[in-house]
């Protein structure tokens, strides 16, 4: 069934009008119809693999959602208030890392939460330790030149060997570099984009990489063959943000045309349009619950979209200027469902319970993902905040800034732990 559907989606669509149809009618028909181009066999195989992978992932996620639905509400409420909201209210500045020549464009925690990768506008990439912020390794972006964007492989620092692909980066030259943690030179360079690669994300399977570019396209790459599988148009302006759905079946993109799109990787279709921002989208993330999408825009707002309802369900007037990044808290995996052996002593997971946003207004804000209300504002940046991330163990928040620094934020009683 999946093969039949995929093959159908990859067929050419006949765009010719029947005889006798006027020019005006032909133009109107062309405007209304979608068009498809034939894909290579490798793309078809990737779609099949993604479909199979996503079925198992979605089953696991839905099982956990059913467990939450059956959990007594007072238990979840008390946990969220006492263990999540109250703790986040105590967050403050833990430390600052200097040493960059130009603004720091991005900071991302490693999957094990013990490192962070930092990319700057100079093209430099640093790996620093958490929480002491000391430099462990550095790369010269080289072919990526300036304004680095980067992402960790989902198994990096966990099960992925240090000698294989652990990190991907891109920049103004349009190339994408793949890095291990043992060398200062990329192990591969992916070529195809014609302009700056702003953001990228690894597919949760770790087999594919998605990249968003100023050439108005996003692309899908096979990491084993290091070949481009898909070049996808669909945005009228630069594509800045990209994020895979936790199941692996969908990918979200955000453009400077103020439009977000959800794409079905199994068929190639644009299935949902996130239309509502007044200015370009710079930040985008998908909640671990699988149905909430957050977009941050140059209009200063953060919008929350429900994929089940196909609409915006809440708009947060979050900041006074550009929202540069948004991140849901995610442990990087579906939380474990407690067994009978736990004797009722299990602690609910805070996966997806809060969202952080960063802005050019120099602040980072933390939001309750149940009510979309404000929890905490983190202040201390003298200039624009370029990115923000939450560690998988939820102990830290990291931010990068125009002032050429990286800041680490934590619960205040952990300062002296």
Steps between C-alpha positions, in 0.01 A plus 500: 500500500781740588687413178187557292440839658863608466518396136180690430639816655817485295325484159505800266181704501370581151486879495363526143144624450257315269442627148275798469579641847569873498828656612341656809355167611835329441683753717239465775528120494880514521482731800265265685684173434799373694790365301733210568832400352630143471727390783796268490475143624708601804231751600230235468699264722551779753126571507431132567759486778364819658144365487601179677706687759226752577234233560697351789587843641142625488374184671743557787406868533126429497539232766660761726225751417239244606688443826492875571128512426441228760723660767304681775497872426603613855816294469601663172394847616702482821804377312475774242465769763752379757759325286482699177356849536638577846842372400510704179413814696832456683714502184773762471835561332757232583791598275622679186744382233698767313755456224315547171598755236151559364138449612416146610226378269404173666548283810373143527533244781630153418249215548670392826484860633871497588621711207379783280588589142541870431503663155595860428475747214877468453456138387654359818340202677586410858409202715482604865440296815196544723475654756852650521489637140863407430599443137556135404535523123474752219441487126543759233176512304715538189277435203203622705666839544280717724171498693520139609192287563547153648331190645598190695437147377225353728737228627812719527668468844270204568540195275658669198875437467708816532671416170175513299254780424410682823436851379390688187556867421418745224556864420507774241667302221215248480709194579423260785787343694480176697731471801622235739635582846858395432609718209515869419408435137157396371459135408271599212363811329151496348458733202176610338359813661559822310496736800534512877397193700338652807380199700507121484359204687573128510215259441429312827622177336841663452506391135401827336571872531265786416637844409327838461651757267480855375468355147128456593527120520543235763683178423515145628835319504589133542784485751622157398541582131554872572271579207210739463169311496260791463504868408167645609362837394188654650602822675491839330801629693798368696443186709650557844375224732450124474394234750409132470194363677598268789335207320708571190204509262477878456736794474417865572660796325478871575575774250565870487179513295326474842367154409561168671436169326460141613625247245420129493831324436319182399323662204675830435186706554471831682219393732450801731568872452580703812382841383451780751823685573544854370876463447758228441534184711839455669422245772312172467460190715266202540390386843580144611123448524500492120217746436614843619726711278652830616613772260689816595490798269651839428157638595591426865240229551516128567213306345389155610347276237301180558560249221184311598286807437714644222494849649669747734361442849687774687712807430744618766601869471834376620756768417528860385703413190636200302455157660824328402436148632243279675555167677272255678659300778563149368688214666586374152293185535148390586476485883477156656159377606531382863446131568328328791841457664518876556230464770341829406814698580563610142571864426317646198720627220521872426547426129339778298369680809676828429632712216784752488538789258787738427485843346684800368343687794787348708284260699422130526152406617361175635137407433264243651397263218171414672366854519755690284550739791826664601718324759833684502704763315876447488681833474867587487584520131623847400409434136281291270450132593556289188400151617388295799492131594397278795715207613349152479540457879317838538768629736616781272399757242766633264490813285721668242520871445594781266745616769724200405426301815327180604304495825396203713192524721405265785297469818660730754538237774715295258767772490678357801414132451 
